[in-house]
Amino acid sequence: MVWIPGGKFRMGSDHHYREEAPSHRVRVDGFWIDRTPVTNAQFRSFVKETGHITVAETTPDPAHYPGALPHMLYARSLVFEPPHRVHNLRDLGQWWTFMRGANWRRPYGPRGNIDVLGEHPVVHVAYSNALAYAKWAGKELPTEAEWEFAARGGLEAEEYAWGNALTPGGKHMANIWQGSFPIQNLCEGGFDRTSPVTAFPANGYGVCDMIGNVWEWTADWWSARHEADAAKPCCIPQNPRGGREAASYDPCRPAIRIPRKVLKGARISVRRTTAGAIAPRLGNLSRSIRQPVTSAFTAWCGRPSLLNHRKRRLKSRGSVE
Ligand SMILES: [Ca+2]
């Protein structure tokens, strides 16, 4: 693990997505965080010792899906499959396939396996599975503020975790999409899907893969906006822990009240521009959400949800494993 010294920083951004604003000052105490996302090899050790079964490996309970067709209730997860063309960017189903048999052991579906992906981050991990792993390892999931503080690597208000240039000197610094998402990945960084967790340079704190490769779970409930910046230095939040559970529900689905958590550090985020073009936003610190576990909605444990975790309140400095 790597010791993150803690301190004050400006969290969020006023220049990108609505959910990242407003940028505001927060303070976090020092904490330890894993140097890399949890790998398949590490997760395999956890499963071997505990017998843990992930949400994606579990057949949904019909009681959680009233009205669902019985033949549709089977263990599965979401797998990214690039479409030939995109008709409507709001329809994520064009590139996410709800695939039977996809889970952490077979991230690309039933025909694949992770035998050659031991140092890649584990995927298809729901929030409850991430929590179980962290508990087994004697750790916790980071808050969003802790995660973002660690991801910035000591830089202040830079666009990326390594500075303001996406590819300084032409060098790729993270596993992110190149090309026209979701149709064409040019793989200029060397990887079509996930990459080994140390394939790209560590940031200023010595932490790898915060940006790019996969989404990573945090402990915070989702909120549509950040808190406003404190009016006085004395009022800057210390160790903020996100929004309220009740406020994390999807307002577009008032009949479905599933609490949601914040994910950070995606391989790529996309939004439509005002011209309707696809505008990839590469390697930034954008937030996203996924439903946390519950046996309902296995789908959302689907694609890259990964975890870095941390040990709180350890006072000594240095690195430990
Ligand atoms: Ca990441």
Residues whose N, C-alpha, C, O or C-beta is under 5 A from the ligand:
A	BS01	CA	D209 M210 I211 G212 N213 V214 W215 K264 G265 A266
